[in-house]
């Protein structure tokens, strides 16, 4: 494809956000930022971004996927590991055992279709993380799920985020 061909491509129009919730309920937004800051403390930044990306994939939050993939890439994460993340179970060799335990826990906490996190998933995570760190991982998973719900419900628009913009 030439540069001229690329310039002629017509993409679908960008969707308009439904509402700017952060401006309408600034105290809630500020509380979420404080919660986010507390949840990330002490966690490995790579693990943190992988958890954020995986939950956002499951929840179909395009805004959060845009943000966390850009932040992960800016922090040195590989494109290959990010691309393989949606199929991590078939691509286990790209991740450490700790990362795999965190990804499995992320899925269990994010998709509560059975109404609980299976004991074996929790126990596997508990073998790879000390209690305090496991609590931080659970907090990070919980926080990204909350962000995802704001993003999807309010139809926050992906594509404009710059790495580190909200840190």
C-alpha positions as CSV (number, residue, x, y, z in Angstrom):
1,X,0.0,0.0,0.0
2,X,1.4,3.4,-0.9
3,X,1.2,6.6,1.2
4,X,-1.5,7.9,-1.3
5,X,-3.6,4.7,-0.7
6,X,-3.3,5.1,3.1
7,X,-4.4,8.7,2.9
8,X,-7.5,7.6,1.0
9,X,-8.7,5.2,3.7
10,X,-11.9,6.3,5.3
11,X,-12.2,5.1,8.9
12,X,-15.5,5.0,10.8
13,X,-16.4,8.2,12.7
14,X,-15.2,8.5,16.3
15,X,-18.0,7.9,18.7
16,X,-19.0,10.8,21.0
17,X,-18.7,10.2,24.7
18,X,-22.1,10.0,26.4
19,X,-21.1,12.2,29.3
20,X,-18.0,13.5,31.0
21,X,-18.6,11.9,34.4
22,X,-15.3,13.1,35.9
23,X,-16.4,16.7,35.4
24,X,-19.9,16.0,36.7
25,X,-18.9,14.2,39.8
26,X,-15.3,15.5,40.5
27,X,-15.3,14.2,44.1
28,X,-15.9,10.6,42.8
29,X,-13.2,11.1,40.2
30,X,-10.7,12.3,42.8
31,X,-11.6,9.4,45.1
32,X,-11.0,7.0,42.2
33,X,-7.6,8.6,41.6
34,X,-6.7,8.2,45.3
35,X,-7.9,4.6,45.2
36,X,-5.8,4.0,42.0
37,X,-2.8,5.5,43.7
38,X,-3.2,3.3,46.8
39,X,-3.8,0.2,44.7
40,X,-0.7,0.5,42.7
41,X,1.7,1.0,45.6
42,X,4.3,-1.7,45.9
43,X,3.2,-3.6,42.8
44,X,5.6,-4.4,40.0
45,X,4.7,-1.9,37.2
46,X,4.8,-4.6,34.5
47,X,2.4,-6.9,36.4
48,X,0.2,-3.9,37.2
49,X,-0.2,-3.0,33.5
50,X,-0.7,-6.6,32.4
51,X,-3.6,-6.9,35.0
52,X,-5.1,-3.6,33.8
53,X,-4.9,-4.6,30.1
54,X,-6.4,-8.0,30.7
55,X,-9.3,-6.8,32.7
56,X,-9.9,-4.1,30.1
57,X,-9.9,-6.7,27.3
58,X,-12.5,-8.8,29.1
59,X,-14.7,-5.7,29.8
60,X,-14.2,-4.3,26.3
61,X,-13.1,-1.0,27.6
62,X,-11.4,0.6,24.6
63,X,-10.4,3.7,26.5
64,X,-8.6,1.7,29.2
65,X,-7.0,-0.6,26.6
66,X,-5.6,2.5,24.8
67,X,-4.3,4.0,28.1
68,X,-2.7,0.9,29.6
69,X,-1.2,-0.5,26.4
70,X,0.4,2.9,25.8
71,X,1.6,3.1,29.4
72,X,3.0,-0.5,29.2
73,X,4.8,0.2,26.0
74,X,6.2,3.5,27.3
75,X,7.5,1.5,30.4
76,X,9.3,-0.9,28.1
77,X,6.8,-3.8,27.8
78,X,7.1,-5.7,24.6
79,X,4.5,-5.5,21.8
80,X,4.6,-9.3,21.7
81,X,3.5,-9.8,25.3
82,X,0.7,-7.3,25.0
83,X,-0.5,-8.9,21.8
84,X,-0.5,-12.3,23.3
85,X,-2.2,-11.2,26.5
86,X,-5.8,-11.9,25.2
87,X,-4.7,-15.5,24.6
88,X,-2.4,-15.9,27.6
89,X,-3.5,-19.4,28.4
90,X,-2.2,-20.6,25.0
91,X,0.8,-18.3,25.3
92,X,1.9,-19.1,28.8
93,X,5.6,-19.2,27.8
94,X,5.5,-15.3,27.4
95,X,4.8,-14.8,31.1
96,X,6.3,-15.6,34.5
97,X,4.4,-17.9,36.9
98,X,3.6,-14.9,39.1
99,X,2.1,-13.0,36.1
100,X,0.1,-16.1,35.1
101,X,-1.3,-16.4,38.6
102,X,-2.2,-12.7,38.5
103,X,-3.8,-13.0,35.1
104,X,-5.9,-16.0,36.2
105,X,-7.0,-14.1,39.3
106,X,-7.8,-11.1,37.1
107,X,-10.1,-13.1,35.0
108,X,-11.8,-14.7,38.0
109,X,-12.4,-11.4,39.8
110,X,-13.5,-9.7,36.6
111,X,-15.9,-12.4,35.4
112,X,-17.9,-13.4,38.4
113,X,-20.4,-15.5,36.5
114,X,-20.3,-18.2,39.0
115,X,-20.6,-15.7,41.9
116,X,-17.2,-16.4,43.4
117,X,-13.5,-16.7,42.8
118,X,-12.6,-20.4,42.6
119,X,-10.5,-21.7,45.5
120,X,-7.8,-23.1,43.2
121,X,-7.4,-19.8,41.4
122,X,-7.0,-17.9,44.7
123,X,-4.7,-20.5,46.2
124,X,-2.5,-20.4,43.1
125,X,-2.2,-16.6,43.4
126,X,-1.5,-16.9,47.1
127,X,1.4,-19.2,46.4
128,X,3.0,-16.6,44.2
129,X,2.3,-13.5,46.3
130,X,2.8,-12.6,50.0
131,X,-0.5,-11.7,51.7
132,X,0.0,-7.9,51.5
133,X,1.1,-8.1,47.8
134,X,-1.9,-10.3,47.0
135,X,-4.2,-7.8,48.6
136,X,-2.6,-5.1,46.4
137,X,-3.1,-7.3,43.3
138,X,-6.8,-7.8,44.2
139,X,-7.1,-4.0,44.8
140,X,-5.6,-3.3,41.4
141,X,-8.0,-5.7,39.7
142,X,-10.9,-4.2,41.5
143,X,-10.0,-0.6,40.6
144,X,-9.5,-1.3,36.9
145,X,-12.9,-3.0,36.9
146,X,-14.4,0.1,38.3
147,X,-12.6,2.3,35.8
148,X,-13.8,0.0,33.0
149,X,-17.4,0.4,34.0
150,X,-17.1,4.2,33.9
151,X,-15.3,4.0,30.5
152,X,-17.7,1.6,28.9
153,X,-20.9,3.2,30.3
154,X,-19.9,6.7,29.5
155,X,-18.3,5.7,26.1
156,X,-15.0,7.3,26.8
157,X,-13.1,7.7,23.5
158,X,-9.9,5.9,22.9
159,X,-7.0,7.1,20.8
160,X,-6.2,10.5,22.4
161,X,-4.3,9.3,25.6
162,X,-0.6,10.1,25.9
163,X,1.5,7.8,28.1
164,X,1.7,8.9,31.7
165,X,-1.1,11.5,31.1
166,X,-3.0,10.7,34.3
167,X,-0.2,9.7,36.6
